[in-house]
Amino acid sequence: METQKVHFPILIEQDEDAVYIVSCPVFKGCHSYRKTVDEAMSNIYEVIEMYL
């Protein structure tokens, strides 16, 4: 069975404490907060998978 890839828009912001906020605006409440972009991106993939 072939896995189908789906692409969603991701927004990356940095707050005043230098924490990265990554969100997927397609899904309400789909956010991740981490100290590095890589950590935040890794987490947002997990959040999207849980949401789906």
PQR file of N, CA, C, O and H, with PARSE charges and radii, in Angstrom:
ATOM      1  N   MET A   1       0.845  -1.185   0.000 -0.4000 1.5000
ATOM      2  CA  MET A   1       0.000   0.000   0.000 -0.0000 2.0000
ATOM      3  C   MET A   1       0.884   1.241   0.000  0.5500 1.7000
ATOM      4  O   MET A   1       1.823   1.337   0.791 -0.5500 1.4000
ATOM      5  N   GLU A   2       0.593   2.171  -0.869 -0.4000 1.5000
ATOM      6  CA  GLU A   2       1.379   3.395  -0.987 -0.0000 2.0000
ATOM      7  C   GLU A   2       0.820   4.464  -0.048  0.5500 1.7000
ATOM      8  O   GLU A   2      -0.393   4.653   0.047 -0.5500 1.4000
ATOM      9  H   GLU A   2      -0.170   2.092  -1.511  0.4000 1.0000
ATOM     10  N   THR A   3       1.721   5.156   0.641 -0.4000 1.5000
ATOM     11  CA  THR A   3       1.322   6.228   1.544 -0.0000 2.0000
ATOM     12  C   THR A   3       1.154   7.513   0.757  0.5500 1.7000
ATOM     13  O   THR A   3       2.019   7.887  -0.035 -0.5500 1.4000
ATOM     14  H   THR A   3       2.706   5.002   0.565  0.4000 1.0000
ATOM     15  N   GLN A   4       0.041   8.182   0.980 -0.4000 1.5000
ATOM     16  CA  GLN A   4      -0.230   9.440   0.286 -0.0000 2.0000
ATOM     17  C   GLN A   4       0.217  10.597   1.167  0.5500 1.7000
ATOM     18  O   GLN A   4      -0.087  10.625   2.360 -0.5500 1.4000
ATOM     19  H   GLN A   4      -0.662   7.879   1.624  0.4000 1.0000
ATOM     20  N   LYS A   5       0.934  11.546   0.588 -0.4000 1.5000
ATOM     21  CA  LYS A   5       1.390  12.723   1.328 -0.0000 2.0000
ATOM     22  C   LYS A   5       0.411  13.864   1.115  0.5500 1.7000
ATOM     23  O   LYS A   5      -0.078  14.093   0.009 -0.5500 1.4000
ATOM     24  H   LYS A   5       1.181  11.523  -0.381  0.4000 1.0000
ATOM     25  N   VAL A   6       0.138  14.572   2.204 -0.4000 1.5000
ATOM     26  CA  VAL A   6      -0.736  15.734   2.168 -0.0000 2.0000
ATOM     27  C   VAL A   6       0.048  16.900   2.741  0.5500 1.7000
ATOM     28  O   VAL A   6       0.759  16.745   3.733 -0.5500 1.4000
ATOM     29  H   VAL A   6       0.535  14.385   3.102  0.4000 1.0000
ATOM     30  N   HIS A   7      -0.077  18.058   2.126 -0.4000 1.5000
ATOM     31  CA  HIS A   7       0.657  19.240   2.578 -0.0000 2.0000
ATOM     32  C   HIS A   7      -0.307  20.247   3.196  0.5500 1.7000
ATOM     33  O   HIS A   7      -1.381  20.516   2.656 -0.5500 1.4000
ATOM     34  H   HIS A   7      -0.655  18.184   1.320  0.4000 1.0000
ATOM     35  N   PHE A   8       0.100  20.803   4.348 -0.4000 1.5000
ATOM     36  CA  PHE A   8      -0.685  21.813   5.036 -0.0000 2.0000
ATOM     37  C   PHE A   8       0.195  23.033   5.285  0.5500 1.7000
ATOM     38  O   PHE A   8       1.404  22.893   5.469 -0.5500 1.4000
ATOM     39  H   PHE A   8       0.972  20.585   4.787  0.4000 1.0000
ATOM     40  N   PRO A   9      -0.395  24.230   5.294 -0.5600 1.5000
ATOM     41  CA  PRO A   9       0.401  25.435   5.587  0.2800 2.0000
ATOM     42  C   PRO A   9       0.819  25.448   7.056  0.5500 1.7000
ATOM     43  O   PRO A   9       0.061  25.031   7.931 -0.5500 1.4000
ATOM     44  N   ILE A  10       2.031  25.931   7.313 -0.4000 1.5000
ATOM     45  CA  ILE A  10       2.574  26.029   8.669 -0.0000 2.0000
ATOM     46  C   ILE A  10       3.048  27.465   8.883  0.5500 1.7000
ATOM     47  O   ILE A  10       3.740  28.028   8.034 -0.5500 1.4000
ATOM     48  H   ILE A  10       2.647  26.269   6.602  0.4000 1.0000
ATOM     49  N   LEU A  11       2.677  28.049  10.008 -0.4000 1.5000
ATOM     50  CA  LEU A  11       3.146  29.381  10.374 -0.0000 2.0000
ATOM     51  C   LEU A  11       4.161  29.254  11.502  0.5500 1.7000
ATOM     52  O   LEU A  11       3.940  28.515  12.461 -0.5500 1.4000
ATOM     53  H   LEU A  11       2.115  27.592  10.697  0.4000 1.0000
ATOM     54  N   ILE A  12       5.275  29.973  11.388 -0.4000 1.5000
ATOM     55  CA  ILE A  12       6.304  29.966  12.420 -0.0000 2.0000
ATOM     56  C   ILE A  12       6.492  31.396  12.908  0.5500 1.7000
ATOM     57  O   ILE A  12       6.736  32.312  12.122 -0.5500 1.4000
ATOM     58  H   ILE A  12       5.455  30.573  10.609  0.4000 1.0000
ATOM     59  N   GLU A  13       6.373  31.569  14.224 -0.4000 1.5000
ATOM     60  CA  GLU A  13       6.575  32.875  14.851 -0.0000 2.0000
ATOM     61  C   GLU A  13       7.520  32.703  16.031  0.5500 1.7000
ATOM     62  O   GLU A  13       7.738  31.588  16.504 -0.5500 1.4000
ATOM     63  H   GLU A  13       6.175  30.825  14.862  0.4000 1.0000
ATOM     64  N   GLN A  14       8.069  33.794  16.497 -0.4000 1.5000
ATOM     65  CA  GLN A  14       8.916  33.764  17.684 -0.0000 2.0000
ATOM     66  C   GLN A  14       8.386  34.806  18.659  0.5500 1.7000
ATOM     67  O   GLN A  14       8.173  35.960  18.286 -0.5500 1.4000
ATOM     68  H   GLN A  14       7.892  34.700  16.112  0.4000 1.0000
ATOM     69  N   ASP A  15       8.171  34.399  19.913 -0.4000 1.5000
ATOM     70  CA  ASP A  15       7.626  35.343  20.890 -0.0000 2.0000
ATOM     71  C   ASP A  15       8.736  36.146  21.560  0.5500 1.7000
ATOM     72  O   ASP A  15       9.912  35.987  21.233 -0.5500 1.4000
ATOM     73  H   ASP A  15       8.344  33.462  20.216  0.4000 1.0000
ATOM     74  N   GLU A  16       8.356  37.000  22.489 -0.4000 1.5000
ATOM     75  CA  GLU A  16       9.327  37.892  23.146 -0.0000 2.0000
ATOM     76  C   GLU A  16      10.330  37.146  24.024  0.5500 1.7000
ATOM     77  O   GLU A  16      11.362  37.706  24.394 -0.5500 1.4000
ATOM     78  H   GLU A  16       7.400  37.129  22.754  0.4000 1.0000
ATOM     79  N   ASP A  17      10.039  35.890  24.361 -0.4000 1.5000
ATOM     80  CA  ASP A  17      10.965  35.067  25.149 -0.0000 2.0000
ATOM     81  C   ASP A  17      11.828  34.161  24.269  0.5500 1.7000
ATOM     82  O   ASP A  17      12.490  33.253  24.771 -0.5500 1.4000
ATOM     83  H   ASP A  17       9.201  35.435  24.061  0.4000 1.0000
ATOM     84  N   ALA A  18      11.820  34.410  22.956 -0.4000 1.5000
ATOM     85  CA  ALA A  18      12.582  33.641  21.969 -0.0000 2.0000
ATOM     86  C   ALA A  18      12.099  32.200  21.834  0.5500 1.7000
ATOM     87  O   ALA A  18      12.862  31.320  21.434 -0.5500 1.4000
ATOM     88  H   ALA A  18      11.283  35.148  22.548  0.4000 1.0000
ATOM     89  N   VAL A  19      10.840  31.964  22.166 -0.4000 1.5000
ATOM     90  CA  VAL A  19      10.226  30.644  21.988 -0.0000 2.0000
ATOM     91  C   VAL A  19       9.530  30.640  20.630  0.5500 1.7000
ATOM     92  O   VAL A  19       8.864  31.606  20.260 -0.5500 1.4000
ATOM     93  H   VAL A  19      10.221  32.679  22.491  0.4000 1.0000
ATOM     94  N   TYR A  20       9.693  29.541  19.894 -0.4000 1.5000
ATOM     95  CA  TYR A  20       9.059  29.433  18.582 -0.0000 2.0000
ATOM     96  C   TYR A  20       7.660  28.866  18.727  0.5500 1.7000
ATOM     97  O   TYR A  20       7.434  27.885  19.435 -0.5500 1.4000
ATOM     98  H   TYR A  20      10.234  28.756  20.195  0.4000 1.0000
ATOM     99  N   ILE A  21       6.732  29.503  18.044 -0.4000 1.5000
ATOM    100  CA  ILE A  21       5.339  29.085  18.028 -0.0000 2.0000
ATOM    101  C   ILE A  21       5.043  28.644  16.600  0.5500 1.7000
ATOM    102  O   ILE A  21       5.117  29.442  15.666 -0.5500 1.4000
ATOM    103  H   ILE A  21       6.915  30.300  17.469  0.4000 1.0000
ATOM    104  N   VAL A  22       4.712  27.382  16.441 -0.4000 1.5000
ATOM    105  CA  VAL A  22       4.413  26.833  15.125 -0.0000 2.0000
ATOM    106  C   VAL A  22       2.943  26.426  15.138  0.5500 1.7000
ATOM    107  O   VAL A  22       2.478  25.771  16.071 -0.5500 1.4000
ATOM    108  H   VAL A  22       4.652  26.734  17.200  0.4000 1.0000
ATOM    109  N   SER A  23       2.224  26.818  14.101 -0.4000 1.5000
ATOM    110  CA  SER A  23       0.814  26.464  14.044 -0.0000 2.0000
ATOM    111  C   SER A  23       0.405  26.078  12.632  0.5500 1.7000
ATOM    112  O   SER A  23       1.029  26.470  11.646 -0.5500 1.4000
ATOM    113  H   SER A  23       2.602  27.350  13.343  0.4000 1.0000
ATOM    114  N   CYS A  24      -0.653  25.302  12.569 -0.4000 1.5000
ATOM    115  CA  CYS A  24      -1.249  24.913  11.294 -0.0000 2.0000
ATOM    116  C   CYS A  24      -2.652  25.521  11.272  0.5500 1.7000
ATOM    117  O   CYS A  24      -3.561  24.993  11.912 -0.5500 1.4000
ATOM    118  H   CYS A  24      -1.161  24.983  13.370  0.4000 1.0000
ATOM    119  N   PRO A  25      -2.840  26.629  10.538 -0.5600 1.5000
ATOM    120  CA  PRO A  25      -4.113  27.347  10.576  0.2800 2.0000
ATOM    121  C   PRO A  25      -5.303  26.570  10.020  0.5500 1.7000
ATOM    122  O   PRO A  25      -6.448  26.972  10.226 -0.5500 1.4000
ATOM    123  N   VAL A  26      -5.055  25.475   9.328 -0.4000 1.5000
ATOM    124  CA  VAL A  26      -6.136  24.663   8.785 -0.0000 2.0000
ATOM    125  C   VAL A  26      -6.929  23.996   9.917  0.5500 1.7000
ATOM    126  O   VAL A  26      -8.132  23.768   9.795 -0.5500 1.4000
ATOM    127  H   VAL A  26      -4.125  25.148   9.161  0.4000 1.0000
ATOM    128  N   PHE A  27      -6.234  23.688  11.018 -0.4000 1.5000
ATOM    129  CA  PHE A  27      -6.857  22.990  12.139 -0.0000 2.0000
ATOM    130  C   PHE A  27      -6.893  23.891  13.370  0.5500 1.7000
ATOM    131  O   PHE A  27      -5.850  24.353  13.832 -0.5500 1.4000
ATOM    132  H   PHE A  27      -5.256  23.874  11.117  0.4000 1.0000
ATOM    133  N   LYS A  28      -8.063  24.135  13.890 -0.4000 1.5000
ATOM    134  CA  LYS A  28      -8.235  24.998  15.059 -0.0000 2.0000
ATOM    135  C   LYS A  28      -7.500  24.399  16.265  0.5500 1.7000
ATOM    136  O   LYS A  28      -7.678  23.224  16.588 -0.5500 1.4000
ATOM    137  H   LYS A  28      -8.910  23.760  13.515  0.4000 1.0000
ATOM    138  N   GLY A  29      -6.681  25.212  16.920 -0.4000 1.5000
ATOM    139  CA  GLY A  29      -5.970  24.780  18.116 -0.0000 2.0000
ATOM    140  C   GLY A  29      -4.745  23.930  17.854  0.5500 1.7000
ATOM    141  O   GLY A  29      -4.225  23.308  18.780 -0.5500 1.4000
ATOM    142  H   GLY A  29      -6.536  26.167  16.657  0.4000 1.0000
ATOM    143  N   CYS A  30      -4.273  23.886  16.634 -0.4000 1.5000
ATOM    144  CA  CYS A  30      -3.120  23.047  16.266 -0.0000 2.0000
ATOM    145  C   CYS A  30      -1.853  23.898  16.370  0.5500 1.7000
ATOM    146  O   CYS A  30      -1.466  24.573  15.417 -0.5500 1.4000
ATOM    147  H   CYS A  30      -4.695  24.391  15.881  0.4000 1.0000
ATOM    148  N   HIS A  31      -1.205  23.853  17.558 -0.4000 1.5000
ATOM    149  CA  HIS A  31      -0.035  24.675  17.842 -0.0000 2.0000
ATOM    150  C   HIS A  31       1.046  23.863  18.537  0.5500 1.7000
ATOM    151  O   HIS A  31       0.769  22.828  19.144 -0.5500 1.4000
ATOM    152  H   HIS A  31      -1.520  23.304  18.333  0.4000 1.0000
ATOM    153  N   SER A  32       2.282  24.345  18.444 -0.4000 1.5000
ATOM    154  CA  SER A  32       3.404  23.759  19.164 -0.0000 2.0000
ATOM    155  C   SER A  32       4.318  24.898  19.603  0.5500 1.7000
ATOM    156  O   SER A  32       4.526  25.856  18.859 -0.5500 1.4000
ATOM    157  H   SER A  32       2.508  25.185  17.951  0.4000 1.0000
ATOM    158  N   TYR A  33       4.855  24.789  20.803 -0.4000 1.5000
ATOM    159  CA  TYR A  33       5.756  25.802  21.360 -0.0000 2.0000
ATOM    160  C   TYR A  33       7.046  25.111  21.772  0.5500 1.7000
ATOM    161  O   TYR A  33       7.013  24.175  22.571 -0.5500 1.4000
ATOM    162  H   TYR A  33       4.686  24.011  21.407  0.4000 1.0000
ATOM    163  N   ARG A  34       8.178  25.554  21.245 -0.4000 1.5000
ATOM    164  CA  ARG A  34       9.469  24.961  21.608 -0.0000 2.0000
ATOM    165  C   ARG A  34      10.578  25.999  21.480  0.5500 1.7000
ATOM    166  O   ARG A  34      10.380  27.067  20.901 -0.5500 1.4000
ATOM    167  H   ARG A  34       8.205  26.315  20.597  0.4000 1.0000
ATOM    168  N   LYS A  35      11.748  25.672  22.027 -0.4000 1.5000
ATOM    169  CA  LYS A  35      12.881  26.607  22.018 -0.0000 2.0000
ATOM    170  C   LYS A  35      13.608  26.661  20.679  0.5500 1.7000
ATOM    171  O   LYS A  35      14.301  27.639  20.395 -0.5500 1.4000
ATOM    172  H   LYS A  35      11.909  24.804  22.497  0.4000 1.0000
ATOM    173  N   THR A  36      13.459  25.622  19.847 -0.4000 1.5000
ATOM    174  CA  THR A  36      14.079  25.644  18.517 -0.0000 2.0000
ATOM    175  C   THR A  36      13.014  25.373  17.455  0.5500 1.7000
ATOM    176  O   THR A  36      11.978  24.768  17.731 -0.5500 1.4000
ATOM    177  H   THR A  36      12.897  24.828  20.078  0.4000 1.0000
ATOM    178  N   VAL A  37      13.290  25.830  16.253 -0.4000 1.5000
ATOM    179  CA  VAL A  37      12.371  25.595  15.141 -0.0000 2.0000
ATOM    180  C   VAL A  37      12.246  24.103  14.869  0.5500 1.7000
ATOM    181  O   VAL A  37      11.145  23.603  14.634 -0.5500 1.4000
ATOM    182  H   VAL A  37      14.131  26.321  16.029  0.4000 1.0000
ATOM    183  N   ASP A  38      13.374  23.385  14.899 -0.4000 1.5000
ATOM    184  CA  ASP A  38      13.349  21.948  14.629 -0.0000 2.0000
ATOM    185  C   ASP A  38      12.466  21.197  15.616  0.5500 1.7000
ATOM    186  O   ASP A  38      11.697  20.323  15.216 -0.5500 1.4000
ATOM    187  H   ASP A  38      14.268  23.791  15.090  0.4000 1.0000
ATOM    188  N   GLU A  39      12.565  21.528  16.908 -0.4000 1.5000
ATOM    189  CA  GLU A  39      11.737  20.879  17.922 -0.0000 2.0000
ATOM    190  C   GLU A  39      10.262  21.205  17.699  0.5500 1.7000
ATOM    191  O   GLU A  39       9.402  20.330  17.798 -0.5500 1.4000
ATOM    192  H   GLU A  39      13.190  22.239  17.233  0.4000 1.0000
ATOM    193  N   ALA A  40       9.981  22.458  17.401 -0.4000 1.5000
ATOM    194  CA  ALA A  40       8.594  22.884  17.192 -0.0000 2.0000
ATOM    195  C   ALA A  40       7.998  22.215  15.948  0.5500 1.7000
ATOM    196  O   ALA A  40       6.839  21.800  15.962 -0.5500 1.4000
ATOM    197  H   ALA A  40      10.679  23.169  17.321  0.4000 1.0000
ATOM    198  N   MET A  41       8.784  22.111  14.882 -0.4000 1.5000
ATOM    199  CA  MET A  41       8.305  21.463  13.666 -0.0000 2.0000
ATOM    200  C   MET A  41       8.052  19.981  13.894  0.5500 1.7000
ATOM    201  O   MET A  41       7.055  19.438  13.419 -0.5500 1.4000
ATOM    202  H   MET A  41       9.725  22.448  14.870  0.4000 1.0000
ATOM    203  N   SER A  42       8.945  19.332  14.612 -0.4000 1.5000
ATOM    204  CA  SER A  42       8.759  17.918  14.934 -0.0000 2.0000
ATOM    205  C   SER A  42       7.456  17.718  15.698  0.5500 1.7000
ATOM    206  O   SER A  42       6.698  16.787  15.427 -0.5500 1.4000
ATOM    207  H   SER A  42       9.755  19.773  14.998  0.4000 1.0000
ATOM    208  N   ASN A  43       7.211  18.598  16.645 -0.4000 1.5000
ATOM    209  CA  ASN A  43       5.987  18.494  17.442 -0.0000 2.0000
ATOM    210  C   ASN A  43       4.736  18.779  16.630  0.5500 1.7000
ATOM    211  O   ASN A  43       3.713  18.123  16.826 -0.5500 1.4000
ATOM    212  H   ASN A  43       7.827  19.355  16.865  0.4000 1.0000
ATOM    213  N   ILE A  44       4.798  19.751  15.718 -0.4000 1.5000
ATOM    214  CA  ILE A  44       3.589  20.085  14.963 -0.0000 2.0000
ATOM    215  C   ILE A  44       3.191  18.922  14.062  0.5500 1.7000
ATOM    216  O   ILE A  44       2.001  18.707  13.828 -0.5500 1.4000
ATOM    217  H   ILE A  44       5.629  20.284  15.559  0.4000 1.0000
ATOM    218  N   TYR A  45       4.161  18.170  13.555 -0.4000 1.5000
ATOM    219  CA  TYR A  45       3.829  16.978  12.756 -0.0000 2.0000
ATOM    220  C   TYR A  45       3.038  15.986  13.607  0.5500 1.7000
ATOM    221  O   TYR A  45       2.058  15.404  13.141 -0.5500 1.4000
ATOM    222  H   TYR A  45       5.127  18.345  13.745  0.4000 1.0000
ATOM    223  N   GLU A  46       3.462  15.798  14.845 -0.4000 1.5000
ATOM    224  CA  GLU A  46       2.767  14.885  15.754 -0.0000 2.0000
ATOM    225  C   GLU A  46       1.362  15.402  16.066  0.5500 1.7000
ATOM    226  O   GLU A  46       0.408  14.626  16.112 -0.5500 1.4000
ATOM    227  H   GLU A  46       4.258  16.271  15.223  0.4000 1.0000
ATOM    228  N   VAL A  47       1.239  16.700  16.278 -0.4000 1.5000
ATOM    229  CA  VAL A  47      -0.062  17.292  16.592 -0.0000 2.0000
ATOM    230  C   VAL A  47      -1.020  17.112  15.426  0.5500 1.7000
ATOM    231  O   VAL A  47      -2.187  16.771  15.621 -0.5500 1.4000
ATOM    232  H   VAL A  47       2.015  17.330  16.241  0.4000 1.0000
ATOM    233  N   ILE A  48      -0.530  17.341  14.216 -0.4000 1.5000
ATOM    234  CA  ILE A  48      -1.378  17.176  13.017 -0.0000 2.0000
ATOM    235  C   ILE A  48      -1.811  15.718  12.883  0.5500 1.7000
ATOM    236  O   ILE A  48      -2.972  15.446  12.577 -0.5500 1.4000
ATOM    237  H   ILE A  48       0.418  17.618  14.057  0.4000 1.0000
ATOM    238  N   GLU A  49      -0.904  14.790  13.104 -0.4000 1.5000
ATOM    239  CA  GLU A  49      -1.260  13.369  13.031 -0.0000 2.0000
ATOM    240  C   GLU A  49      -2.338  13.020  14.045  0.5500 1.7000
ATOM    241  O   GLU A  49      -3.266  12.274  13.731 -0.5500 1.4000
ATOM    242  H   GLU A  49       0.039  15.011  13.353  0.4000 1.0000
ATOM    243  N   MET A  50      -2.227  13.554  15.262 -0.4000 1.5000
ATOM    244  CA  MET A  50      -3.250  13.293  16.271 -0.0000 2.0000
ATOM    245  C   MET A  50      -4.585  13.913  15.861  0.5500 1.7000
ATOM    246  O   MET A  50      -5.643  13.319  16.070 -0.5500 1.4000
ATOM    247  H   MET A  50      -1.473  14.159  15.518  0.4000 1.0000
ATOM    248  N   TYR A  51      -4.529  15.094  15.286 -0.4000 1.5000
ATOM    249  CA  TYR A  51      -5.735  15.780  14.871 -0.0000 2.0000
ATOM    250  C   TYR A  51      -6.467  14.979  13.790  0.5500 1.7000
ATOM    251  O   TYR A  51      -7.693  14.867  13.798 -0.5500 1.4000
ATOM    252  H   TYR A  51      -3.670  15.576  15.117  0.4000 1.0000
ATOM    253  N   LEU A  52      -5.678  14.423  12.859 -0.4000 1.5000
ATOM    254  CA  LEU A  52      -6.286  13.655  11.767 -0.0000 2.0000
ATOM    255  C   LEU A  52      -6.819  12.341  12.273  0.5500 1.7000
ATOM    256  O   LEU A  52      -7.367  11.557  11.498 -0.5500 1.4000
ATOM    257  H   LEU A  52      -4.682  14.514  12.853  0.4000 1.0000
TER
END
